[in-house]
């Protein structure tokens, strides 16, 4: 279901989600949604509701329940080291469903950056600053990671993941509005683009053989790559 969501979201950016999901897909998602509601699975309800929206078959009760479940989780959990990616995607879906005004201010729990994964999660947290209640604390705590995001984008290294590039790009202040995307980043993106018969999607890394739908969608929604 997650793959269908990202495929539909990419297609929806150019108005093609209805064809990607299709009538059979709508029926499958409806069954998935019924199961998710019975078992009160928040993430599953969010994905199902979003796909049905993009397919032009929204279910108001499902939208309301999925958004309520997500916003309650935002209040209880805030954003921390282990849920940055989950919160970011949930916020996007709640906004897609039309419930952006119900998203509460998130309480962020800062964490020490000890490795590359921690840095990636810190960048994801910084991207959520517009929704974070204690944003000044977060900005101050991750001042060096903000600077590092800009340096990383100037010339991504050979180990860089596409998801890292997107996360760094989304850090407020990491990209100069005057200079825009650097030549190094532009070259890296060109090398990461395309796989198999697809010339529009992006691989998870320069060494990867297959494209990653989630990463390609993240690049689209961030504005890093054109629609």
C-alpha positions as CSV (number, residue, x, y, z in Angstrom):
1,X,0.0,0.0,0.0
2,X,2.9,2.4,0.7
3,X,4.3,1.8,-2.8
4,X,0.9,2.6,-4.3
5,X,0.7,5.8,-2.2
6,X,4.1,7.1,-3.5
7,X,3.4,6.0,-7.1
8,X,0.0,7.8,-6.9
9,X,1.5,10.9,-5.3
10,X,4.2,11.2,-8.0
11,X,1.5,10.8,-10.7
12,X,-0.8,13.2,-8.9
13,X,1.8,16.0,-9.3
14,X,1.0,16.0,-13.0
15,X,-2.7,15.0,-12.6
16,X,-2.3,11.3,-13.4
17,X,-3.1,9.6,-10.1
18,X,-6.5,8.4,-11.2
19,X,-5.0,6.3,-13.9
20,X,-2.2,4.9,-11.6
21,X,-4.6,3.8,-8.9
22,X,-7.4,2.5,-11.3
23,X,-10.8,1.1,-10.5
24,X,-9.3,-2.2,-9.2
25,X,-6.9,-0.3,-7.0
26,X,-9.7,1.8,-5.5
27,X,-11.6,-1.4,-4.5
28,X,-8.5,-2.9,-3.0
29,X,-7.8,0.3,-1.1
30,X,-11.4,0.4,0.2
31,X,-11.0,-3.1,1.6
32,X,-7.7,-2.2,3.1
33,X,-9.3,0.9,4.7
34,X,-12.1,-1.1,6.2
35,X,-9.6,-3.4,7.9
36,X,-7.5,-0.5,9.1
37,X,-10.6,1.1,10.6
38,X,-11.7,-2.1,12.4
39,X,-8.2,-2.5,13.9
40,X,-7.7,1.2,14.4
41,X,-4.4,1.3,12.6
42,X,-3.5,5.0,12.2
43,X,-0.8,4.8,9.4
44,X,-2.9,2.4,7.3
45,X,-5.9,4.7,7.6
46,X,-3.8,7.6,6.5
47,X,-2.4,5.9,3.4
48,X,-5.8,4.6,2.4
49,X,-7.5,7.9,2.8
50,X,-4.8,9.7,0.8
51,X,-4.9,7.2,-2.0
52,X,-8.7,7.4,-2.3
53,X,-8.4,11.2,-2.3
54,X,-5.9,11.1,-5.2
55,X,-8.1,8.6,-7.1
56,X,-11.0,11.0,-6.8
57,X,-12.9,8.7,-4.4
58,X,-12.6,10.3,-1.0
59,X,-14.4,8.9,2.1
60,X,-15.1,11.7,4.5
61,X,-15.5,9.5,7.6
62,X,-12.2,7.8,6.8
63,X,-10.5,11.2,6.3
64,X,-11.7,12.5,9.6
65,X,-10.8,9.4,11.6
66,X,-7.3,9.2,10.0
67,X,-6.6,12.9,10.6
68,X,-7.8,12.6,14.2
69,X,-5.7,9.6,14.9
70,X,-2.6,11.3,13.5
71,X,-3.1,14.6,15.3
72,X,-3.6,12.8,18.6
73,X,-0.3,11.0,18.0
74,X,1.4,14.3,17.3
75,X,0.1,15.7,20.7
76,X,1.2,12.6,22.6
77,X,4.5,11.8,20.9
78,X,5.8,15.1,19.5
79,X,8.9,14.6,17.3
80,X,12.1,12.8,18.4
81,X,15.0,10.9,17.1
82,X,13.0,7.7,16.2
83,X,10.0,9.2,14.5
84,X,11.2,12.1,12.4
85,X,10.4,10.4,9.1
86,X,7.0,9.1,10.3
87,X,5.9,12.5,11.6
88,X,7.1,14.3,8.4
89,X,5.1,11.9,6.2
90,X,2.0,12.0,8.4
91,X,2.0,15.8,8.4
92,X,2.1,15.8,4.6
93,X,-0.9,13.3,4.4
94,X,-3.0,15.2,7.0
95,X,-2.5,18.4,5.0
96,X,-3.4,16.5,1.8
97,X,-6.7,15.4,3.5
98,X,-7.5,19.0,4.3
99,X,-7.0,19.0,8.0
100,X,-3.9,21.2,8.2
101,X,-5.5,23.6,10.7
102,X,-5.8,20.7,13.2
103,X,-2.1,19.9,13.3
104,X,-1.0,20.9,16.8
105,X,2.4,22.5,17.6
106,X,4.9,19.7,17.9
107,X,7.1,19.3,20.9
108,X,10.6,18.4,19.7
109,X,13.0,16.3,21.8
110,X,16.5,17.1,20.6
111,X,19.2,14.4,20.6
112,X,23.0,14.3,20.2
113,X,24.3,13.6,16.7
114,X,26.7,10.8,16.8
115,X,26.7,9.4,13.3
116,X,25.4,9.8,9.8
117,X,22.0,8.5,10.6
118,X,21.6,10.9,13.5
119,X,22.6,13.8,11.2
120,X,19.9,12.7,8.7
121,X,17.3,12.6,11.4
122,X,18.4,16.0,12.7
123,X,18.0,17.4,9.2
124,X,14.5,15.9,9.1
125,X,13.6,17.5,12.4
126,X,14.9,20.9,11.2
127,X,12.6,20.6,8.1
128,X,9.7,20.3,10.5
129,X,10.5,23.7,12.2
130,X,7.3,25.4,10.9
131,X,5.4,22.9,13.0
132,X,7.6,22.8,16.1
133,X,6.7,24.6,19.3
134,X,10.3,24.9,20.7
135,X,11.8,25.8,17.4
136,X,14.4,28.2,18.8
137,X,15.8,25.4,21.0
138,X,16.0,23.1,18.0
139,X,17.6,25.7,15.8
140,X,20.2,26.5,18.4
141,X,20.9,22.9,19.2
142,X,21.4,21.9,15.6
143,X,23.3,25.0,14.5
144,X,26.3,23.0,13.3
145,X,24.1,20.5,11.5
146,X,22.4,23.4,9.6
147,X,25.8,24.6,8.5
148,X,26.8,21.1,7.5
149,X,23.7,20.7,5.4
150,X,24.8,23.5,3.2
151,X,28.3,22.2,2.9
152,X,27.0,18.7,2.1
153,X,24.8,20.1,-0.7
154,X,27.6,22.0,-2.3
155,X,29.2,18.7,-3.2
156,X,27.5,15.4,-2.0
157,X,30.0,12.7,-1.5
158,X,30.1,9.3,-3.1
159,X,28.4,7.7,-0.1
160,X,25.5,10.1,-0.2
161,X,21.9,8.7,-0.3
162,X,19.2,10.5,-2.2
163,X,17.2,10.7,1.0
164,X,20.1,12.5,2.7
165,X,20.3,15.0,-0.2
166,X,16.6,15.8,0.1
167,X,16.8,16.1,3.9
168,X,19.7,18.5,3.7
169,X,17.9,20.5,1.0
170,X,14.9,20.9,3.2
171,X,16.9,22.3,6.1
172,X,15.9,26.0,6.4
173,X,18.8,28.2,5.3
174,X,20.9,25.3,3.8
175,X,20.5,26.6,0.2
176,X,21.3,30.1,-0.8
177,X,18.4,31.8,-2.6
178,X,21.0,33.8,-4.6
179,X,23.2,30.9,-5.7
180,X,20.5,28.2,-5.7
181,X,21.6,24.6,-6.4
182,X,25.3,24.2,-6.7
183,X,27.0,22.6,-9.8
184,X,28.2,19.8,-7.6
185,X,24.6,19.0,-6.5
186,X,23.2,19.4,-10.0
187,X,25.8,16.9,-11.3
188,X,25.1,14.5,-8.5
189,X,21.3,14.6,-9.2
190,X,21.9,14.0,-12.8
191,X,23.9,10.9,-12.0
192,X,21.2,9.6,-9.6
193,X,18.4,10.0,-12.1
194,X,16.9,7.2,-14.1
195,X,16.7,3.4,-13.8
196,X,15.5,0.8,-16.2
197,X,12.7,2.3,-18.4
198,X,12.2,5.3,-16.1
199,X,14.1,8.4,-16.8
200,X,12.1,10.5,-14.4
201,X,12.7,8.8,-11.1
202,X,15.8,8.7,-8.9
203,X,17.9,5.9,-7.4
204,X,18.5,5.7,-3.7
205,X,22.2,6.2,-4.3
206,X,24.6,6.4,-7.2
207,X,25.4,2.7,-6.8
208,X,21.8,1.5,-6.6
209,X,20.2,-0.2,-9.7
210,X,16.6,0.5,-9.0
211,X,14.6,3.7,-8.3
212,X,13.0,4.5,-5.0
213,X,9.5,5.8,-5.2
214,X,9.5,7.3,-1.8
215,X,12.8,9.1,-2.4
216,X,11.6,10.4,-5.8
217,X,8.4,11.7,-4.2
218,X,10.4,13.3,-1.4
219,X,12.5,15.1,-4.0
220,X,9.3,16.3,-5.8
221,X,7.5,17.6,-2.7
222,X,10.7,19.4,-1.5
223,X,11.0,21.3,-4.7
224,X,14.5,19.9,-5.3
225,X,13.5,18.2,-8.5
226,X,11.0,19.4,-11.1
227,X,7.5,18.0,-11.4
